[in-house]
Amino acid sequence: MKVLIVCTNHDSYPTKTSKTGLWLNELTHFYDLMARRRILMDIVSPLGGVIPVDERSIDLKDECNARYWEDASFRVKLQNSLKPSDVNPADYRLIYFAGGHGAMSDFTDNTELQNIAKAIYERNGMVTAVAHGVCGLLNVRLSDGTLLIQDKYVTGYSNVEEALVSFVSEVPFYLEDKLKERGAHYTKAMIPFVEFIEMDERLITGQNSHSARKVASKALEELFEK
């Protein structure tokens, strides 16, 4: 059984000089739980190659972040991600879209990634995502033409969270608003930045970076304990 993890290649904001990219623990917390179950994982990105990491997310007081950040083989994976054309969706039981602000720039309109997600889902696989990574699901259409998230219960980075981190000027859209526009039933925790996930059959989404581990544990439960 294999899992495909999608990470961003995009590292710049429209106006801020700081760099964005992947939010580190949205990868490490998910990866760690999968690794403990000896699950094989591949990392893909829209362009392949180097995955930039948002400098604000390199929190090495987080034991899980530190362990992977200092792991040479893991860092090699981050430098050498697959391109979508390298991926055969039939090899994977689950796809996971990790977030970070970078994802908003290169996930939303990437048809190759959308087709991979669609193929995995339609083979009875699971589609999962966290925080800004949920934008990778906005335009996934199934074979019957309907949007994957239409009428589904989903969560993702909320308008309140976006406002509180004061990056509103840097995002192309509000994820919460777009999910609602696409006909999803958007839910969120009462308090910003707490762990919260939503599950609708084979679709699992997490609200923010604190939810990545919970997305992984719920996915493992569905894959192995049903």
C-alpha positions as CSV (number, residue, x, y, z in Angstrom):
1,M,0.0,0.0,0.0
2,K,1.3,3.4,-0.9
3,V,0.4,7.0,-0.1
4,L,1.0,10.0,-2.3
5,I,1.8,13.4,-0.6
6,V,1.4,16.6,-2.6
7,C,3.5,19.6,-1.6
8,T,3.9,23.1,-3.2
9,N,6.8,24.4,-5.2
10,H,5.8,28.0,-4.7
11,D,7.9,30.1,-2.4
12,S,7.1,33.8,-2.8
13,Y,4.3,36.2,-1.7
14,P,3.0,39.0,-3.9
15,T,4.4,41.7,-1.7
16,K,6.0,40.3,1.5
17,T,9.7,39.7,1.2
18,S,9.7,36.6,3.5
19,K,9.5,33.3,1.7
20,T,6.6,30.9,1.8
21,G,6.2,27.3,0.7
22,L,5.2,24.1,2.6
23,W,4.2,24.5,6.2
24,L,6.6,21.9,7.7
25,N,4.5,20.2,10.3
26,E,1.7,19.6,7.8
27,L,4.1,17.2,6.2
28,T,6.1,15.9,9.2
29,H,3.1,15.1,11.5
30,F,1.3,13.3,8.7
31,Y,4.4,11.5,7.5
32,D,5.4,10.4,11.0
33,L,2.2,8.5,11.6
34,M,2.3,6.8,8.2
35,A,6.0,5.9,8.7
36,R,5.2,4.2,12.0
37,R,2.8,2.0,10.2
38,R,5.6,1.2,7.6
39,I,3.6,2.8,4.8
40,L,5.5,3.7,1.7
41,M,5.1,7.3,0.7
42,D,6.0,9.3,-2.4
43,I,6.1,13.1,-2.5
44,V,4.9,14.9,-5.7
45,S,4.7,18.6,-6.5
46,P,3.3,20.5,-9.4
47,L,6.7,20.9,-11.0
48,G,8.7,18.2,-9.4
49,G,12.1,18.9,-7.8
50,V,12.6,21.1,-4.8
51,I,9.9,21.7,-2.2
52,P,10.5,25.1,-0.5
53,V,9.7,25.2,3.2
54,D,8.1,28.3,4.7
55,E,10.8,29.7,7.0
56,R,8.2,30.6,9.7
57,S,7.2,26.9,10.0
58,I,10.7,25.5,10.8
59,D,9.9,25.1,14.4
60,L,12.6,22.7,15.7
61,K,11.1,22.8,19.3
62,D,8.5,20.5,17.7
63,E,10.3,17.1,18.2
64,C,8.7,15.6,15.1
65,N,9.8,18.6,12.9
66,A,13.3,18.4,14.3
67,R,13.7,14.7,13.8
68,Y,12.7,14.9,10.1
69,W,14.5,18.2,9.4
70,E,17.7,16.6,10.6
71,D,17.1,13.4,8.7
72,A,19.3,13.4,5.5
73,S,17.1,10.9,3.6
74,F,14.0,12.9,4.3
75,R,15.6,16.1,3.1
76,V,16.7,14.4,-0.1
77,K,13.0,13.6,-0.7
78,L,12.1,17.3,-0.3
79,Q,14.8,18.2,-2.8
80,N,13.7,15.6,-5.4
81,S,9.9,15.4,-5.5
82,L,8.2,13.6,-8.3
83,K,6.4,15.4,-11.2
84,P,2.7,14.6,-11.7
85,S,3.7,12.8,-15.0
86,D,5.9,10.4,-12.9
87,V,2.8,9.2,-11.0
88,N,0.6,6.3,-11.7
89,P,-2.5,6.9,-9.6
90,A,-3.3,3.1,-9.5
91,D,-0.3,2.7,-7.2
92,Y,-1.8,4.7,-4.4
93,R,-4.6,4.1,-1.9
94,L,-4.5,7.6,-0.6
95,I,-3.5,11.1,-1.6
96,Y,-2.7,13.9,0.9
97,F,-2.5,17.6,0.0
98,A,-0.2,19.3,2.6
99,G,-0.6,23.1,2.9
100,G,1.4,26.2,3.5
101,H,0.5,29.5,1.8
102,G,2.5,28.4,-1.3
103,A,-0.2,25.8,-2.1
104,M,-2.7,28.5,-2.9
105,S,-0.7,29.6,-5.9
106,D,0.1,26.2,-7.5
107,F,-2.5,23.7,-6.3
108,T,-5.8,25.2,-7.3
109,D,-5.6,25.1,-11.0
110,N,-3.3,22.2,-11.5
111,T,-5.3,19.8,-13.7
112,E,-2.6,17.0,-13.5
113,L,-2.9,16.8,-9.7
114,Q,-6.7,17.1,-10.0
115,N,-6.8,14.1,-12.3
116,I,-4.5,12.1,-10.0
117,A,-6.9,12.8,-7.0
118,K,-9.9,11.9,-9.1
119,A,-8.4,8.6,-10.2
120,I,-7.4,7.6,-6.7
121,Y,-10.9,8.5,-5.4
122,E,-12.7,6.7,-8.1
123,R,-10.7,3.5,-7.4
124,N,-12.1,3.6,-3.9
125,G,-9.1,5.4,-2.5
126,M,-9.0,8.2,0.0
127,V,-8.5,11.9,-0.7
128,T,-7.2,13.9,2.3
129,A,-5.9,17.5,2.7
130,V,-5.0,20.0,5.5
131,A,-5.2,23.7,5.9
132,H,-4.3,25.6,2.7
133,G,-3.7,22.2,1.0
134,V,-7.5,21.9,0.8
135,C,-7.4,24.3,-2.1
136,G,-6.1,21.4,-4.1
137,L,-9.6,19.9,-3.9
138,L,-11.5,23.0,-5.1
139,N,-11.6,22.0,-8.8
140,V,-11.4,18.2,-8.7
141,R,-14.2,16.9,-11.0
142,L,-15.3,13.3,-11.0
143,S,-16.1,11.3,-14.2
144,D,-19.8,12.3,-14.0
145,G,-18.7,16.0,-14.1
146,T,-19.6,16.8,-10.5
147,L,-17.1,18.5,-8.2
148,L,-15.6,16.1,-5.7
149,I,-16.4,18.5,-2.8
150,Q,-20.0,19.4,-3.9
151,D,-22.4,18.5,-1.0
152,K,-19.5,17.1,1.0
153,Y,-18.6,18.1,4.5
154,V,-15.2,19.7,4.5
155,T,-13.0,22.0,6.5
156,G,-9.9,24.0,5.7
157,Y,-8.1,27.2,6.7
158,S,-10.8,29.6,7.9
159,N,-11.3,33.3,7.1
160,V,-10.8,34.1,10.8
161,E,-7.4,32.3,10.8
162,E,-6.4,34.0,7.6
163,A,-7.2,37.4,9.2
164,L,-5.4,36.6,12.5
165,V,-2.1,35.7,10.8
166,S,-2.5,39.0,8.9
167,F,-1.6,37.5,5.5
168,V,-4.9,38.6,3.9
169,S,-3.2,40.9,1.5
170,E,-1.0,38.0,0.3
171,V,-3.7,35.3,-0.5
172,P,-5.4,35.1,-3.9
173,F,-8.7,34.1,-2.2
174,Y,-10.2,33.1,1.0
175,L,-10.3,29.3,1.1
176,E,-13.4,29.1,3.3
177,D,-15.4,31.3,0.8
178,K,-14.2,29.3,-2.2
179,L,-15.2,25.9,-0.6
180,K,-18.7,27.3,0.1
181,E,-18.9,28.7,-3.5
182,R,-18.2,25.2,-4.8
183,G,-21.2,23.8,-2.9
184,A,-19.2,22.2,0.0
185,H,-20.7,22.1,3.5
186,Y,-17.9,24.0,5.3
187,T,-17.4,23.5,9.0
188,K,-14.8,24.7,11.5
189,A,-13.8,24.6,15.1
190,M,-15.4,27.3,17.4
191,I,-11.9,28.5,18.3
192,P,-9.2,29.3,15.6
193,F,-6.0,27.3,15.4
194,V,-7.2,24.2,17.3
195,E,-7.2,20.7,15.9
196,F,-10.3,20.0,13.8
197,I,-11.0,17.6,11.1
198,E,-14.1,16.8,8.9
199,M,-14.8,13.4,7.3
200,D,-17.3,12.6,4.6
201,E,-16.9,9.0,3.5
202,R,-13.5,8.8,1.8
203,L,-12.7,12.5,2.0
204,I,-10.9,13.7,5.1
205,T,-9.9,17.4,5.6
206,G,-8.1,19.2,8.4
207,Q,-8.7,22.9,9.3
208,N,-5.2,24.0,10.1
209,S,-1.6,22.9,10.7
210,H,-2.5,21.5,14.1
211,S,-4.9,19.1,12.4
212,A,-2.4,17.2,10.2
213,R,-1.7,14.4,12.7
214,K,-5.5,13.9,13.2
215,V,-6.0,13.6,9.5
216,A,-3.4,10.9,9.3
217,S,-4.7,9.0,12.3
218,K,-8.3,9.1,10.9
219,A,-7.1,8.0,7.5
220,L,-5.1,5.0,9.0
221,E,-8.2,4.0,11.0
222,E,-10.3,4.0,7.8
223,L,-7.7,2.1,5.8
224,F,-6.8,-0.6,8.4
225,E,-9.6,-0.9,10.9
226,K,-12.7,-1.1,8.8
